[in-house]
């Protein structure tokens, strides 16, 4: 997961989806990867400027492995001398800077939302109903040569702004330099903003981003977890950093694999002397996220509920609230639960129920607060399954990997894929297939730092798949070309699996490997043969059938 959400990997994963569904993935800024795409960056910026001389962009440069704002800076032009230093030092992503963010109290801010990836297959996603809003500490102005270096104006990172003399530690969840997101929504609602739509757009952004990340995660996962056997209870809490534009459109800034769960901050009592002070805002949000993640994920929950009900003690007995650790004079008047009441009324009642009920008449979790994590997938799967084309490609890729533990496809596996899916023809010979494999694999391996395995990585396979789809279905849009080729591959593989199943029942049929029948004449997305029992297909076609109608 840490590898998947690095800035370069995330940008590549989202770019694949932007190529397929440009309108659906326009929440991620236009990005270039340095140093590999520096010349492309220069050429594209020059081309846009030539077409529109009034365009005066700003770009933000983010080191690939950086965190907490380390090494981030703004530039106005690709010729900036600092970019030359970045090219020589470490890989980075350069993005178009969002110049018109939504401001509160004249300050730029971002949103940290906590997302629980509960399961990869089947995909389960939960979003915390509240998050953090982290503010800059200098009034915002659009970037110009004089203020490009003002990090407290342009960068919302808490780890940077905490060092500003203007940073405000507040005892309230609705004031200061760090606030609850619910308090921001409450304020926007009072001004007539449709906060239900804001939440809907954010949920859509989160689901689409996870859909972009899961295909490669599956490849990592299958290399460690045996197929067909229950793996460990794997889950991850992700930190999504989101910026609201002036028009309230959410923009994805980045995803953190290990978001901070600290609920205290350091306060300098005297020069060089610090004290840890409880943070009300952090506790409001983070304690609920941790508590309810454990409630959802606990694999032995029912067994313990029956035998050890006493472990379900009230939170106040095991985690002293802020009120026990702060003077009464510092306690806030308004808590975030009060702020979120208008939102809670609109939630589906089922969202507030614990993951599972007790076997008896009394629920051991009845005294605990309602679950703060809202399931968004598979709850909204019907609206988003059509986007999961790369997921289906990953199933094909995994099927032909062959050797257990590998994450790259060898030349034999690629040839077998072409042959079994009936993709070779008079215009695409197997020699041409070999050349395609060599060219794409060599280029991707030159861009990858991990040289442990030789062969074709998933992203290279996706590029080859796009090429094959464009050759075969020339007149369709790219996403329809790709969907049609996936349907064709899954069709042939389901036929092959059926033949193998029948052959397995009737005994050996010689040493020659079985192949699928002739491709369907009319449409590439021909339906599976009638009468095929589900057991005739392996994991790849099974995963595809769920999205068959949508594609």
Secondary structure, 3 states (H helix, E strand, C coil): CCCCCCHHHHHHHHHHHHHHCCCCCCCECCEEEECCCHHHHHHHHHHHHHHCCCCCCCEEEEECCCCCCCCCEEECCCCCHHHHHHHHHCCEEEEECCCCECEECCEEEEEEEEEEEEECCCCEEEEECCCEEEECCCCCCCCCCCCCCCHHHHCCCHHHHCCCCCCCCCCCCCCCCEEEHHHHHHHHHHCCCCHHHHHHHHHHHHHHHHHHHHHHHHHHHHHHCCCCCCCCCCCEEEEEEEEEECCCCEEEEEEECCCCCCCEEEEEEECCEEEEEECHHHHHHHHHHHHHHHHHHCCCHHHHHHHCHHHCCCHHHHCCCHHHHCCHHHCCCCCHHHHCHHHHCCCCHHHHCCCCCCCCCCCCCCCCCCCCEEEEECCCHHHHHHHCHHHHHHHHHHHCCCCCCCCCECHHHHHHHHHHCCCCECCECHHHHHHHHHHHHHHHHHHCCCCCCCCECHHHHHHHHHHHHHHHCCCCCHHHHHHHHHHHHHHHHHHHHHHHHHHHHHCCCCCCCCCCCCCCCCCCCCCCCCCCCHHHCCHHHHHHHCCCCCC
